[in-house]
């Protein structure tokens, strides 16, 4: 409503809330508002983790979450900077047609709409860039990435100030997702 720059300056949580509404309700965000979201995304760092987490978990359960995760990945990297290294990271493997980040975004969208499952899928391959190597045939592999992803996810889950139960569940799902 009104000038998006002013609205986001008044309360930066409106940025993630706009993304949540788009994810849940399926509408496109108007171009001027979209530009303002990117312009003011860094303001999310000043919002309490609890408020951001509530919106993030609702957003992750939206039907249109994959589009939002991909189109606004730089905004999510403000909330979870560890995601940046997965952007445009080619997996070089015939079993993977997407970059690491896009694979995680699509996985979220295909999962049951349960916040802990969807958050685990957003983080499940976050350790792949740290474990990547190519074999003699040029095929990419990520041995041990579940353990590394779980290790990376713990500080993220702590920063998001999630409940102990949700933290334990998400961490376990990330760690053992290959099994």
C-alpha positions in Angstrom: 0.0 0.0 0.0 1.6 3.2 -1.1 5.3 3.7 -1.7 7.1 0.3 -1.1 10.3 2.1 0.0 8.5 3.9 2.8 6.6 0.8 3.9 9.8 -1.3 4.1 11.7 1.5 5.8 8.9 1.6 8.4 9.0 -2.2 9.0 11.5 -4.4 7.1 9.5 -7.5 8.2 7.1 -6.5 5.5 9.7 -7.7 3.0 9.5 -11.3 4.1 5.8 -11.0 4.7 5.3 -9.9 1.1 7.3 -13.0 -0.1 5.2 -15.1 2.2 1.9 -13.8 0.8 3.2 -14.4 -2.7 4.3 -17.9 -1.8 1.0 -18.8 0.0 -1.5 -16.9 -2.2 0.3 -17.3 -5.5 0.3 -13.7 -6.8 3.2 -12.0 -8.6 4.8 -9.1 -6.7 4.5 -5.8 -8.6 7.8 -4.6 -10.2 8.3 -1.5 -8.1 7.7 -3.5 -4.9 10.1 -6.2 -6.2 12.8 -3.7 -6.7 12.2 -2.2 -3.3 12.4 -5.7 -1.7 15.9 -6.1 -3.1 16.9 -2.6 -2.3 15.9 -2.9 1.4 16.7 -6.7 2.0 19.6 -5.9 4.2 17.2 -4.3 6.7 16.0 -7.8 7.6 19.2 -8.1 9.7 17.7 -5.6 12.1 14.5 -7.6 12.7 14.3 -10.1 15.5 15.1 -13.6 14.5 11.8 -14.8 16.1 9.7 -12.5 13.9 11.7 -13.5 10.7 11.4 -17.2 11.6 7.6 -17.1 12.0 7.3 -15.6 8.5 9.9 -17.8 6.9 8.3 -21.0 8.2 4.9 -19.9 6.8 6.5 -18.9 3.5 8.2 -22.3 3.2 4.7 -23.9 3.4 3.3 -22.0 0.5 2.3 -23.7 -2.7 4.4 -21.3 -4.8 7.5 -21.5 -2.6 9.9 -22.7 -5.3 9.3 -19.7 -7.5 9.8 -17.4 -4.5 13.0 -19.1 -3.3 14.5 -18.9 -6.8 13.3 -15.4 -7.7 14.3 -13.9 -4.4 17.3 -16.0 -3.5 19.4 -12.9 -2.6 16.8 -11.9 0.0 17.0 -15.4 1.6 20.8 -15.1 1.6 20.4 -12.1 3.9 18.5 -14.3 6.4 20.7 -17.4 5.7 24.0 -16.2 4.3 25.4 -19.7 4.1 23.0 -20.3 1.1 25.1 -18.0 -1.1 27.8 -20.6 -1.9 25.0 -22.9 -3.3 23.9 -20.4 -5.8 24.9 -21.3 -9.4 26.9 -24.3 -8.0 26.7 -26.8 -10.8 26.6 -30.4 -9.6 28.2 -31.9 -12.7 26.4 -35.2 -12.2 23.8 -36.8 -14.5 21.6 -37.4 -11.5 21.3 -33.7 -10.9 19.8 -31.3 -13.5 19.8 -28.2 -11.2 22.3 -26.2 -9.4 22.6 -27.0 -5.7 20.4 -24.1 -4.7 17.7 -24.7 -7.3 17.7 -28.4 -6.3 17.0 -27.4 -2.7 14.3 -24.9 -3.8 12.5 -27.5 -5.9 12.8 -30.1 -3.1 11.1 -27.7 -0.7 8.2 -27.2 -3.2 7.7 -31.0 -3.7 7.6 -31.8 0.0 4.7 -32.1 2.4 3.7 -28.7 3.7 5.2 -29.2 7.1 7.6 -26.4 8.3 10.2 -28.7 9.8 10.4 -30.9 6.6 10.5 -27.9 4.3 13.2 -26.1 6.3 15.2 -29.3 6.4 15.0 -29.5 2.6 16.1 -25.9 2.3 19.2 -26.8 4.2 19.8 -30.4 3.3 22.5 -29.8 0.6 24.0 -26.6 2.0 27.2 -28.5 2.6 27.6 -29.8 -0.9 30.0 -27.0 -2.1 32.3 -27.9 0.8 32.5 -31.6 -0.1 32.6 -31.3 -3.9 35.1 -33.1 -6.0 35.3 -34.5 -9.5 36.4 -38.0 -10.4 38.7 -38.8 -13.3 35.6 -38.8 -15.7 34.7 -35.2 -14.6 31.6 -36.4 -12.6 30.9 -34.4 -9.5 30.5 -36.1 -6.1 29.6 -34.9 -2.6 30.6 -37.7 -0.2 29.8 -36.8 3.4 27.7 -33.8 2.5 24.9 -34.8 4.9 27.2 -34.5 7.9 28.7 -31.2 6.6 25.2 -29.9 5.9 24.0 -30.8 9.4 27.0 -29.1 10.9 26.4 -25.9 8.9 22.7 -26.0 9.7 23.1 -25.9 13.5 24.2 -22.3 13.8 21.5 -21.3 11.2 18.8 -23.0 13.3 20.2 -21.4 16.4 20.2 -17.9 14.8 16.6 -18.4 13.7 15.7 -19.1 17.4 13.6 -22.1 16.7 12.3 -24.4 19.4 14.6 -27.2 20.7 12.3 -29.8 19.2 12.2 -28.1 15.7 16.0 -27.6 15.8 16.6 -31.3 16.7 14.1 -32.5 14.0 15.5 -30.3 11.2 19.1 -31.1 12.2 18.4 -34.8 12.2 16.5 -34.7 8.8 19.4 -32.8 7.2 22.0 -35.1 8.7 20.3 -38.3 7.5 18.5 -37.1 4.3 20.5 -39.5 2.1 19.3 -42.5 4.2 
